[in-house]
Amino acid sequence: MSEENKGIEVVKQEAGKLMAWAEELEVRNEEDYKGAFAVVKQIKSIRKQWVEYWKPIRGNAYKSWRGIKTKENEGTDLCDTAEGIAKNKAGSWRAKQEAIAEEQRRKLQAEADRRARIERERLEKEAEKLKTPELKEQRLEEAAAVIAPEVKVNAPAKVEGVSVRKSWKARLVNPSALIANARPGSVASTFIEFNQRAADSFAKSTKGNVTVPGVEFYTENLTSVRGGKNGE
């Protein structure tokens, strides 16, 4: 093992010891508080040594990866674009064929419903002419049982290895209407997400002096530690 590798192993061991120290750390008084940050400065120094060791290795690896990725993308980008164009054109054709098929199905279903209605009305009129309650009830039951069959039409052409399925999606078309209907417990309210970044930016710029219903502005302590001689 080279001296350089031995050195980084020592750094790793030190990092492990500091991890064990952090897990056992208890801050009970001011002396513990100050002592904790004294060790934190050591942690920052160890961290910097670890990062510095890997920096040139990471840099060379990244350059190699970026060169390979650039070459890879020259082909994959063309393939992906071509695939997208082909899928869109084929999908447009399929959508048109599905619309034609649905219109045909609707007309056939309407005709089947019409025939079923006529048959029901015929049986109901026959029932009115029957004199015995039993026969009349029987004929009315026959009328009620007349239901139009569900009409189905052939789907557009199928291609081996290609599957097409319907997937419902949603898009926002009227933000004002969504907000207006976002009452507590409503479906609309579940579509409203809190913009944490915008709210934090607003809190920083106003320092909590502007009230916004439903939002609490508060402060939190952000502790920074300057490293020692070898620290960051």
C-alpha positions as CSV (number, residue, x, y, z in Angstrom):
1,M,0.0,0.0,0.0
2,S,1.4,3.4,-1.0
3,E,2.1,6.1,1.5
4,E,-0.8,8.1,0.0
5,N,-3.2,5.2,0.5
6,K,-2.0,4.7,4.0
7,G,-2.6,8.3,4.7
8,I,-6.2,8.2,3.5
9,E,-6.9,5.1,5.5
10,V,-5.8,7.0,8.6
11,V,-8.2,9.8,7.7
12,K,-11.0,7.3,7.3
13,Q,-10.2,5.8,10.7
14,E,-10.3,9.2,12.3
15,A,-13.6,9.9,10.6
16,G,-15.0,6.7,12.1
17,K,-13.8,7.7,15.5
18,L,-15.4,11.1,15.2
19,M,-18.7,9.4,14.2
20,A,-18.6,7.2,17.3
21,W,-17.9,10.3,19.4
22,A,-20.9,12.2,17.8
23,E,-23.2,9.3,18.6
24,E,-22.2,9.2,22.2
25,L,-22.1,13.0,22.6
26,E,-24.2,14.6,25.4
27,V,-24.3,18.4,25.7
28,R,-25.4,19.1,29.3
29,N,-23.7,22.4,30.1
30,E,-21.7,25.3,28.6
31,E,-18.4,23.5,28.8
32,D,-19.9,20.5,26.8
33,Y,-21.3,23.0,24.3
34,K,-17.9,24.6,23.7
35,G,-16.2,21.3,23.6
36,A,-18.6,20.0,21.0
37,F,-17.7,22.8,18.6
38,A,-14.0,22.3,19.3
39,V,-14.3,18.8,17.9
40,V,-16.6,20.0,15.1
41,K,-13.6,22.0,13.9
42,Q,-11.6,18.8,13.8
43,I,-14.3,17.1,11.8
44,K,-14.2,19.9,9.2
45,S,-10.5,19.4,8.9
46,I,-10.8,15.6,8.5
47,R,-13.6,16.2,5.9
48,K,-11.4,18.5,3.9
49,Q,-8.5,16.0,3.8
50,W,-10.9,13.3,2.6
51,V,-12.4,15.5,-0.1
52,E,-9.0,16.7,-1.3
53,Y,-7.8,13.1,-1.7
54,W,-10.7,12.2,-4.0
55,K,-10.9,15.5,-5.9
56,P,-8.3,14.7,-8.7
57,I,-9.6,11.2,-9.0
58,R,-13.2,12.4,-9.2
59,G,-12.2,15.1,-11.7
60,N,-10.5,12.7,-14.1
61,A,-13.3,10.2,-13.8
62,Y,-15.8,12.9,-14.6
63,K,-13.9,14.1,-17.6
64,S,-13.8,10.5,-18.9
65,W,-17.5,10.0,-18.2
66,R,-18.5,13.3,-19.8
67,G,-16.6,12.4,-23.0
68,I,-18.2,9.0,-23.2
69,K,-21.6,10.4,-22.4
70,T,-21.2,13.0,-25.2
71,K,-20.4,10.3,-27.7
72,E,-23.3,8.1,-26.4
73,N,-25.7,11.0,-26.7
74,E,-24.8,11.6,-30.3
75,G,-26.6,8.4,-31.2
76,T,-29.2,8.1,-28.5
77,D,-30.5,11.7,-29.0
78,L,-31.2,11.0,-32.7
79,C,-32.9,7.7,-31.8
80,D,-35.0,9.2,-29.1
81,T,-36.1,12.1,-31.3
82,A,-36.9,9.7,-34.2
83,E,-38.8,7.4,-31.9
84,G,-40.8,10.3,-30.5
85,I,-41.8,11.6,-33.9
86,A,-42.8,8.2,-35.1
87,K,-44.9,7.5,-31.9
88,N,-46.6,10.9,-32.2
89,K,-47.6,10.3,-35.8
90,A,-48.7,6.8,-35.2
91,G,-50.6,7.9,-32.1
92,S,-52.4,10.6,-34.0
93,W,-53.6,8.1,-36.6
94,R,-54.7,5.8,-33.9
95,A,-56.6,8.5,-32.1
96,K,-58.5,9.4,-35.4
97,Q,-59.3,5.7,-35.9
98,E,-60.6,5.4,-32.4
99,A,-62.8,8.5,-32.8
100,I,-64.2,7.0,-36.0
101,A,-64.8,3.6,-34.3
102,E,-66.4,5.3,-31.3
103,E,-68.8,7.2,-33.5
104,Q,-69.7,4.0,-35.3
105,R,-70.2,2.2,-31.9
106,R,-72.4,5.1,-30.7
107,K,-74.7,4.9,-33.7
108,L,-75.0,1.1,-33.6
109,Q,-75.7,1.3,-29.8
110,A,-78.3,3.9,-30.4
111,E,-80.0,1.6,-33.0
112,A,-79.8,-1.4,-30.7
113,D,-81.4,0.7,-27.9
114,R,-84.1,1.9,-30.2
115,R,-85.0,-1.7,-31.2
116,A,-85.0,-2.8,-27.6
117,R,-87.3,0.1,-26.7
118,I,-89.7,-0.8,-29.5
119,E,-89.8,-4.4,-28.4
120,R,-90.5,-3.4,-24.8
121,E,-93.3,-1.1,-25.8
122,R,-94.8,-3.9,-28.0
123,L,-94.8,-6.3,-25.1
124,E,-96.2,-3.7,-22.7
125,K,-99.1,-3.0,-25.1
126,E,-99.7,-6.8,-25.4
127,A,-99.8,-6.9,-21.6
128,E,-102.5,-4.2,-21.5
129,K,-104.7,-6.4,-23.7
130,L,-104.3,-9.5,-21.5
131,K,-107.2,-10.1,-19.1
132,T,-105.6,-12.3,-16.4
133,P,-103.3,-10.7,-13.9
134,E,-100.9,-13.6,-14.1
135,L,-100.5,-13.4,-17.9
136,K,-100.2,-9.6,-17.8
137,E,-97.5,-9.8,-15.1
138,Q,-95.6,-12.4,-17.1
139,R,-95.7,-10.2,-20.2
140,L,-94.5,-7.1,-18.3
141,E,-91.6,-9.2,-16.9
142,E,-90.7,-10.2,-20.5
143,A,-90.8,-6.5,-21.5
144,A,-88.6,-5.5,-18.6
145,A,-86.1,-8.2,-19.5
146,V,-85.6,-6.7,-23.0
147,I,-82.2,-4.9,-22.8
148,A,-80.1,-3.8,-25.8
149,P,-76.9,-5.7,-26.1
150,E,-73.7,-3.8,-25.6
151,V,-72.2,-2.9,-29.0
152,K,-68.5,-3.3,-29.5
153,V,-66.4,-2.4,-32.5
154,N,-63.0,-3.6,-33.6
155,A,-60.1,-1.6,-32.3
156,P,-57.5,-0.1,-34.7
157,A,-54.8,-2.3,-36.1
158,K,-52.6,-4.2,-33.6
159,V,-48.9,-4.6,-33.9
160,E,-47.0,-7.5,-32.4
161,G,-44.9,-6.3,-29.5
162,V,-46.8,-3.0,-29.2
163,S,-49.3,-2.4,-26.4
164,V,-51.5,0.7,-26.1
165,R,-53.3,1.5,-22.9
166,K,-55.4,4.4,-21.8
167,S,-53.8,6.6,-19.0
168,W,-55.8,9.4,-17.4
169,K,-53.9,12.6,-16.9
170,A,-54.7,16.1,-15.5
171,R,-53.6,19.6,-16.5
172,L,-54.2,22.9,-14.8
173,V,-56.4,25.1,-17.0
174,N,-57.8,27.7,-14.4
175,P,-55.8,28.2,-11.3
176,S,-58.3,30.8,-9.9
177,A,-61.1,28.3,-10.2
178,L,-59.1,25.6,-8.5
179,I,-58.2,27.9,-5.6
180,A,-61.7,29.1,-5.2
181,N,-63.0,25.6,-4.8
182,A,-60.2,24.3,-2.6
183,R,-62.4,24.2,0.5
184,P,-61.1,22.1,3.5
185,G,-61.8,18.4,2.8
186,S,-62.5,19.0,-0.9
187,V,-60.8,17.1,-3.7
188,A,-59.6,20.5,-5.1
189,S,-57.7,21.2,-1.8
190,T,-55.6,18.0,-2.3
191,F,-54.3,19.5,-5.5
192,I,-52.9,22.6,-3.8
193,E,-49.2,22.3,-2.8
194,F,-47.3,24.6,-0.4
195,N,-44.5,26.3,-2.3
196,Q,-41.8,26.1,0.4
197,R,-39.2,28.0,-1.6
198,A,-41.4,30.9,-2.4
199,A,-42.7,31.1,1.2
200,D,-39.1,31.0,2.7
201,S,-38.1,33.7,0.3
202,F,-41.1,35.8,1.3
203,A,-40.3,35.3,5.0
204,K,-36.7,36.4,4.5
205,S,-37.7,39.5,2.6
206,T,-40.4,40.6,5.0
207,K,-38.8,39.2,8.2
208,G,-42.2,38.0,9.3
209,N,-43.8,41.4,9.4
210,V,-46.5,40.5,6.8
211,T,-49.3,38.2,7.9
212,V,-50.5,35.5,5.5
213,P,-53.5,33.5,6.7
214,G,-52.6,29.8,7.4
215,V,-48.9,30.4,7.3
216,E,-46.6,30.8,10.3
217,F,-43.3,32.7,9.9
218,Y,-40.6,31.9,12.3
219,T,-36.8,32.0,12.8
220,E,-34.4,29.2,13.3
221,N,-30.7,29.2,14.3
222,L,-28.3,28.2,11.6
223,T,-24.9,27.3,13.1
224,S,-21.8,27.7,11.1
225,V,-18.3,26.7,12.2
226,R,-15.1,28.1,10.8
227,G,-12.5,25.4,10.5
228,G,-9.0,25.6,12.1
229,K,-5.8,25.9,10.3
230,N,-6.5,22.9,8.0
231,G,-10.2,23.3,8.0
232,E,-12.6,24.9,5.4
